Amino acid sequence: MKRSIITLILTVLTIISLFPQSDPLKPLKTDIPPEIDGLLNDRLWGIAPSVSGFKSFIPDFGKDLDFKTVVYMAYDEENLYFAYRCFDDEPDKIKASVNSRDNILHDDWVCINLDSFNDQQSLYAFYINPHGIQMDSRFAGGLEDNSVDFVWYSAGALFDKGYTIEVQIPLKSIRFSNREPVEMAVFFERKISRQATQGSYPPMDPAKGFAFLTQMKPMIYNDVKHYSLFEILPAFTYLYRNRHTEGEMGNDERLPKFSLTTKYGITSQLILDGTLNPDFSQVEADAGQVDINLRYKVYYPEKRPFFLEGHDNFNFAATQADEHDPVNTLVHTRSIVNPYAGVKLTGKAGERITLAALYAADRVNSEFDTVDNSIAHFPVLRMKYRLSDDSFLGAIYTGRELDTAHNRLGGLDGLLRVSKGSTIQYNAVLSSESYKRDDEPQKGYMLAAEYGHDSRQLSYSFGGKSISTGFAAATGYVKRKGINYFKGLFKPKFYPEIKFIRRIDLELFSRQAYDIEYKLWETVDYLASWIYFSGSTFIKLKAEYATEIFRAERFNTGGFHALVSTQIGKKVNLACLYQRLGSIYYSAEPYQGISDNLVFMGAYKPSDKLHLDLTFRYSDFSDVSTAEQVYDYFILRGEITYQMNKYFFLRTITEYNSYRDQLLTDFLASFTWVPGTVVYLGYGSLYEKLRWEDGRYIRDERFLETTTGFFFKCSYLYRF
């Protein structure tokens, strides 16, 4: 009996030993911080623990990278330190540019993905190219938000066998647990641009697909400082604008403005932000978009700093699920136009609860209110309770409150991981909206559920959504309501043993939708193929049969799509999308049309510091019954950027809008020491084909400068 028990124990231990153990990484604690110069000649990196053995996950899983990668780890009481040594047998082909922050996507780069709570709910991503240029983001709920900017330090250096990177991440720049020791998790990445290959340590499990949060390596830090963060960010902005009125250029706006933003760390995991007379200006105009004949308004991403930290907490399950999802987000902070003040609380309350709260008092002429200069109050509350793995249960409340009107929304959402590569997402939301104080509120709802699976060989999903006609989300971005639908996606992936083709994806999608108001069905059915060639070229071809209900009529909206993207050497990136689609002329009396759409984007870098970007957008519409062209519309935008160093750049933008006969020119000088410590100086002009004649503006063949503007902004981040 005893021998049997011993044999059983030995057998179990042997079986366990066959499986990889997830021992946590233990970076070296140091009293002498390294010099962040990218050279890796500090004694620290000779004794710090390291990892290697990177395996690919794009375009395929589990392949050895062509070149070795080593990552070193260290820390002190106030900072985390990392270093990369990236070998390359062809260092002259490494793609690296001296660029502005967040513009290194097409370069070679490395990335430190840091789950600072090791709770598999979200992560910080710190990207660095071989010159030490930074890009950062937050990832949560399956979505990556590249709009955030954190304070951290990096440097890079090229050498005859590749390149090296050094990184310093102040603990004050991230949120982490109050417990001791501090447990985080990490996922190291490297991209080799000319091969369009990405690899990682730890290697990703093909059965789990791209479920990054469940595949990270735990990392232990002992005796770090649990700080009480305090930041002050004063800013000054001056806007000087002239506008052509009554036949002559005259003063339009003179707006000097002071603002103050503060940040207080209640704990190292819970942060309170406040702002008075906030400066929410943008330093550059949004790129032009085709903005006519739309069923819904154009979406512009959030760029204003106050809203960006913790914005990922407002991601809501089972929204923005695919290109046809009518609900993009329930919290789109650009609906807050020009606030007097704002306050925000983000972080964790305990081990499992994530909190996010936002309030802003907005000076806006509301579409709900007849009183000019009314104040709209925006309260937003979000909570998530962590379950196992990356599963969670969440709740949300959003409001837009005016003196005589309101919009209120509340609901639940969640994600359940049911297997290595499979999840279920769901939500249930109720809304209430009133335009006048004594009116009966209009009630609405949204219900959604989706099952999704992702692995190396196959991705598929199926689900449904119901949005009532009375559903309203004033703080969000909802393209359509009054619709029920169910959908399915089937996407097998093939890895042919052909030298010039690395992967082929086939994608079959169907969505059957019911228009509640008009009691009619519509459909979207398509077959698409993605072909990934050797190097960095891919093609997508898509054939689609689709219909859409508008004003009790069913219209054809299907057609053909072709997308090509490639990189030519180190200097040129090109992408082109062409669509020929059935389309609708959205009006009180709609009719069937056909449209050609073209988007071309090109980037040329004649040197590490000089970058030329060109974007061309074209759209037209023809009436199929008469073959008459109703409109054609193109926007041509060119940007020239000279990046003197990682901190300072000069940029000129020229954009021509053919439909509106407008020419926009912008000049910007930008200095960013760290996010928050910035100086911007800009000048812009708007030209229109007009002339003043007989007391009015009429069309003309020549351009008239109708608006000029001068912009200055400076701010300084004080961190205590």
Helices and strands as residue ranges (DSSP letters): H 2-18, E 28-29, H 44-47, E 50-51, E 55-58, E 69-75, E 79-87, G 91-93, E 109-115, E 122-128, E 134-140, E 143-145, E 153-159, E 162-170, G 171-173, E 182-192, G 193-195, E 197-201, G 206-208, G 212-214, E 217-221, E 230-245, E 248-267, E 270-276, H 305-308, G 311-314, E 327-329, G 333-335, E 339-348, E 353-363, E 375-386, E 392-401, E 406-419, E 422-434, E 442-454, E 458-467, E 477-478, E 483-494, E 501-515, E 520-533, E 538-550, E 553-556, E 559-568, E 572-585, E 591-604, E 610-623, E 628-643, E 648-657, E 662-674, E 677-693, E 696-715, E 718-719
